[in-house]
Amino acid sequence: MSRFEIQSPSEPSRLAIETRWLLAQMAWFLAENLLRIEPLSAESIENLKKADELLTTHSAVFYMNHVRKADISAVAMVLKYLRRTKNGIIPAGLTHFDVERDKVSGYFYRAVRPLHVSFLPVLQDSDTQKNIYTPDEIAMISNQLRVLSQEAITSPGNIIAYTPEGTRHSDNILRQAKTGIGRNEQYHGPFDTFYLPVTQLYPPYSKRIRTTVGAPFFLPDILDLDALPVGVTLEKAKKRARIITDALMYALAEQLPEENRGYYHTTTE
């Protein structure tokens, strides 16, 4: 296996599922106690239970705002409460996936593969602008992202995790999201895959980090898909992905105070 390639989603063993759940339990416990993360509200726990039930017959997209490095704790939270998860697919910057550039993250991403948690390398602007990789490597990485995302999202029980803003920030203010999350819609039916919005809010240092889990929903719950541009041209496909992405981000922004909604501070019509 090359330093970029990952395995396709497959049926996990009972041992892998139970081991992953136990480790997620431990990680979330440590996050609550060491990272000053506030216990989840009853509403957030109820929304996680609904999502877990849906995983028996649907795939899922879990997405969140991208603030600070403690956001990895949200992955532990999802794996703890969503015990029906088969495979977790997490797009990650190629800078950190490539063991020749980041050995710590790169080897960690590979170490969790037996637990059916796969970090999928994603090209960033710096990867293409600095000519770090050959054209063949770039083409392979881009195609792998497309193929494996499609494989994951078309199978019930699988989850793809996104931080659509792309880059971490520390001021709790939402940035405009990249459209990768909006392109998944081309791979699944309107009611085959549900979306689960999660936010983390970092208050002043005297308080604890608040994690909020929204109710799971399907795209037709927030958008009239029939009214969107049909992607017969590249321009229309980009426009459709942007509309879907922004609608998802507005749904996420509703979980944050108005002053933290940033680019998504207004409501959709």
N, C-alpha and C positions, 0 to 999 in steps of 0.2 A: 504494500500500500504506500503510495507517495505521501509526501509531507502535506499535501492538500486534501487528499481523498478521504471520504468517510463512507461507511456502509449504509446501504438502504435500510429503511425501517423494516423490522421483522417482529414476529410474535415473541414477546419476552417470556422467560420461564417464571414460575411462581417464586423461585428463590430470588431472581433479579428484582421482581416487583417488591417483595417483602424487605429485601436489603435496602433498596432505594428508599422505601417508606421510612425505615428506621433511621437512616442517615438524614433524611429530610426532617424528621422529628427532632433529631439532635441539633441540626443546623438552625432550625427555627427557634428552638429553645435558647441556643446561644445568642441568636440575633436579638431576641426579646430582652435578654439579660445583660449582654455585653455591648450591643450597639444602640441601646436606649430605644428600642422599638416598642411602641405601645401595643398592648394586647388588642386583637381584632374585636370589632364591635359585633354584636349579635347579628346585625343585618349583613355584615360582610361574611360571617360564617355561614349564614343561611344561603347567601348567593353562591358560595363555594360548594355547598351541598347540592344545590340545583345543578351547578355545572358538572359535578361528579356524576349525577344521575344521567345527564344528557350524554356523557361520554360512552354510555353503553351502545348508543345508536348513532352518534355523531362524532365528527372530529372538531377540534377547537383551535381558535387563535387567541392566545393570551397576550395582551399588549399593555404597556405601561409608560409613564413618563420616565425620563432618563436622567436622574439626579444622583450624583455621587456614586461611589463604589458599593455602598450598602444595598444598592438595588438588587444585587444577587440574592439577597435574603428573600425577595419576593418569589424567586424560583423555588427556593426551599419550601416556602409557604404553599405554593401551588402543588408541589409534589407530595406534601404532607396531607393536604385536604382532598386532592383529586386522586384517590387511590386507584381508580379505574384507568389511569393513564397507562397506555402501552408504550409509546415512544414519545420522548420529548425532544423536539428539534429546535435548536437555538442558534439563529444566525449570529456570527461573531466576526469582528473585524479581522481581516487576514493578517494584519500586523501582529495580533496576539495568537492567532492560530498556528502560524508558521514557526516551528521550533527553531529555525535558524535565526529568527528575529526576536522571539520571546520564549525562552525555554520554560519558564515557570508556568505561564498560562497554557502554552502549547502542549506540554506533557500532562497537565491537569485535564485539559479537554479530552485527551486520549484515554486517561485513566478511568473516566466515568463511562466510557462506551459500553462496558459489560452491563451497566445498569440501565441501558437503553436511553441514555441522555446523550444526544449527539450535537456537538457544536459545528455548525456548517459555515465554512469560510466565505466571507463576503468581500468583494473588492471595494476598496475605498479610493477616493480621488488621488491620494498620495501614492497608492500602489501603481496606478496607471501613468501618472504625470512624471514620476521619477524613473520610469523604465526599470523597475526592480525585477519584473517578471517578463518572460518571453511572450510573444503573441499567442503561441500555442497553450501556454500555461493559463493565460488570462481567459482564453476561449473555453478551456476545460473547466475552470473555476466557475465561470458564468453559467455554463451549461449544467454543471452539477447542481448549482443552486436552484435552477429552474426545474430540473428533473426530480430531485429529491424533495423539493417543496410540494410538487404535484403528487408524488407518491405518498407523502405524509398526510396531506390534507384530504385525500380521497379515501382514507381508511378510518373507520370509527375507532375512538380511543386514543388517537394520536393528537398531540398538541404541538403547534408551532408558536414560539414566543418571539415577540418583537418589542424593540424600543424604537418607535418610528422616528424620533427626533435625530437619531443617528449618533450624536455626540453628547457625552455627559456634560452637565452644567451644575452649578452649586447655588443658584439663586431662586430655585423653585418656580421659575417662570417658563411656561411652555414656549418652545420654538415651533416654527413651521415644520411639519413632518415630511420625511421623504416618502415616495409613493410605492415603495416595495410592498407594504402591507395591503395596499389597494389593488395590487395586481393578482393576489391570490384568488380573487373572485372568479377569474377566468377558468380556474381549475375545479371549482365545486359548484353544486347546485345551490339555489338560494336558501334551502332549508337543510342542507347536508352538513354545514359547518356553522358553529356559533362562535360569537366573539365575547371575550371576557376582559373588561377594562379594569386595570389596577393602577392606583396612584399611591405615591409616597410623598408626604409633605414633611419637610425639615423645618420645624419651628425654631425660635431662638434656643440657644444652648441650655437654657433652664428647663426646657420641656423635652418630651420624647417624640421620636419620629412616628408619624401616623400613617398606617397603611390602610387603604380603603379599597374594597372589592365591589365593583358594580354588579348589577344583575346581568346574567348572560342574555344575549340577544342575537337575532339573525339579521342579516343586512336588510331584508324587506321591512323590518320593524322600524328602521330609521331612514330608508331611502326607497323611492319608487324606481327600481332598477330599469323598468321598461322606458322610463323617460330619459335615461342617460344616453350619451353618444355610443354608438356601436363601433367597436374597434376594427373597422375594415381598413383604416389607414393608421399609420403610426401616430399622427397628430390626434386623431380621435381616441386611440387607445390611451395615450398619455392624459388626455383630458378626462376620460372616464376614471382612470386610476387616481387622478388628483381629486376628483369629486368624492369618490368613495373614501379615500384617505382622510380628507378633511371632515367628512361626516363622522367617521370613527373617532377622530380627535375631538370633535365637539362633544361627542358622547362621553369621552374621557374627561374633558374639561369640566363638565357638569359636576364632577366629584371634587373639584377644587374650589377654594374661595375665589371670588371674582378677581382679586388682585394677583392671583397666581396663574390665571388662564392665558396670559400673554397673547400670542398670535391668535388664539381661539377665545378671545374675551367676549365676542358677540355670539348670539344664538343664530342657528340656521333658520331659514324660513320654511 
